[in-house]
């Protein structure tokens, strides 16, 4: 919406004296009016929106191999379920700032560095596969949750491993910087399993450890495990997801701490998608249909926990 100055102000400006003092006074009044008009469009109390407006760019943190949440396609373009949610938030930012040509920049982040990129304001928003854990609230803010899941493990079917007791004394992989890594180390200690843990840089490397026999299991969020299996094509029947869930967690978008205006913007977008049915359609697209780049289908039906989340959106942490 285009904003104009009041006609009374324009008439007063036209009728004003041509003296230098009057011109300065009118210039100051014009500046104040312009600032007021801009302030009506952009909430300048939001440091994130202010940064985005100043740079005419929003910076998104994306993942390289978190299929089907946030990953790079064959052309290196970020896609996925979480990325689609992030772009919906971008659309709302464009409306809020009235900048339809707002640019979108993406930065590939990992499990190990994603929090620091948000804390240091190198990215404005990260919607990938990040669990909302209470300890992380000391550093960043989280949006409403957009996915609920359990933490389990993938093994080779022929290994005979079906639960965590079967891992005693064996080598297990996980991804560095995740809540899964911490849970796995606690499991090894509490149950005296004496696990040898490989902390891989990303999910692809951790799964590869199982493929090549360097590890007998990869412990991670179950939708990510199904995603890695689906990428194996004809060989996917060689793997199974098994084990009692170590924990139940939820994914959410991350943003800078101390910016309630921007958080509410993201919360409202996600809640709107979940209550309207848009999120369920998006879920079907990424979890029940063939997805790029190889047209794999995860065949991961919507769980009762997900239906409950869509019915009642919230920003509760996984350990509440």
Helices and strands as residue ranges (DSSP letters): H 7-14, H 20-41, H 47-55, E 57-62, E 65-66, E 70-72, E 78-79, H 81-97, E 103-108, H 114-119, E 125-126, G 134-138, E 140-156, G 157-159, G 164-167, E 171-175, H 179-190, E 196-200, H 203-211, E 217-221, H 222-230, G 233-238, E 239-242, E 248-256, H 260-276, H 278-287, H 304-311
